Amino acid sequence: MNDVTVIKIGGNIIDDPVSLQKFLHSFSKEKGARVLIHGGGKKASELSRTMGVEPRMIEGRRITDAATLEIVTMVYAGLINKNIVAQLQSLQVNALGLTGADLNLIKARKRENAQVDYGFVGDFVTEDVNTGQLSRLLENGITPVFCALTHDMHGSLLNTNADSLAAGIAIALSEKFNVHLHLCFEKPGVLRDAENDKSVILQLDKNEYLSLKSAGKIFEGMIPKLDNAFKAFDKDVDVTIRHALNNSTGTKLIRHE
């Protein structure tokens, strides 16, 4: 086994049962070893409000206090993750639902920020990924399905950005395998014009990305995704940013010539 495909899907696919089913059917046809990372969608916020805990966001990032951590754990690691695993099993994919705490696969540190306290939110580096255990799962024909939760080695789970998780896993696995990272969302790729889905940038190097970013041409929500994408690309991971339901096109990261 030389190649591993790491695919991350976001909330828009999670929130639409028909789209999720279509994506999982396509995912089941991927050849070779696979890892799937999923976001949380709107379900955590919906359950939070039902339980009387109003979701709090700062610049689009969830504040994860103790009550919210319980809710996102129920939704991410429970409802969403196990639903995905069950559907993959029905498609003859031997999937295993995981958080970073399982098998000590990904440990992290609680984010410290003097200006904003995001609560139980974790950041990690490549060395925090238990590459040996993860490789053994893949080599035994198991498809890991990660929700975006890690742990701090002191008994606490930590909410973690799903794009960061996907990039970190891809980088860690690249030490042993040829890794292909697909960051999937609801657009057909990185767009020159956020209002025009036909303006896909088919190939993007870091210089052009930085130029577009400084000119305000990359819309805000894409910046963390692309920062993570280039972090993986710089470690020799093959990276494509594409629509979750169309793997025939997208934006491929390339080196500047």
C-alpha positions, 0 to 999 in steps of 0.5 A: 500500500503506497497511496492514501487518500484523505478527504474532508467534508464540511457542514453543508454536505452533512446537513443534506442527507441526499448529498451526504448519501451521494458523497458516501457512495462516491467515497466508497468507490475510491481506490486504495486506503482512505481516511475521512474527516467530517465537520459538524454542520448545523446539528450541534447548534440546533441541539444546543438551542433545544437544550437551552444553550445558545451557541456563541460564535466569534468571527465564525468560530464556535466558543466551546464552553463545558456545556457546548463541549458535551453537546458537540461530542454528542453530535459530532462523535455520536449522531453524525459520525455513527450515521456516516459509519453505518452508511459506509458499512452498507456500502461495504466499506469497513469504516471505524468512527473515531475521535482523536482520543481513540487509540490516542490517535491525536492529542492536542493542547487547549488554545491559549489566547489572551484576547479571546477564550475559545474554551475547550478548543485544541490545536496540534502539530504533526508530531501529535498524530499517532502515525503508527496506530493510524497506519496499522488501521489502514494496513488492516483494511480499516477506513478511519472516519474522524470527527473534529475532536481531539484530546489533551491527555488529561481527560478532556476532549477538545473541539478542533478545526476539521480542515486543520485536522485533515491537513495534520493527518495528511502531513503525518501520513506523508512520512510513510505514504503518498498522500492525496488530500481533498478538502471538499465543500459546497463550491467547485473549487477556489473561485476568482469571483466568489459570486461566479461558480464558473470562475474556478482557479484550476491550478493555484501556487502559493505566490498567486494565493498570497497575491489574491489574499492580499488583494482581498480576492479570497473570501474570508471563509476560504483563507483558513482552508487554503492556509491548511491546504498549503501547509500540507502541500509544503510537506509534499502532500498532493492537494485538491480543493473541490466540490464534495459531489464532483471529483472531476474538477477543482483547484489543484495546488502547484509549485511556483515556476 
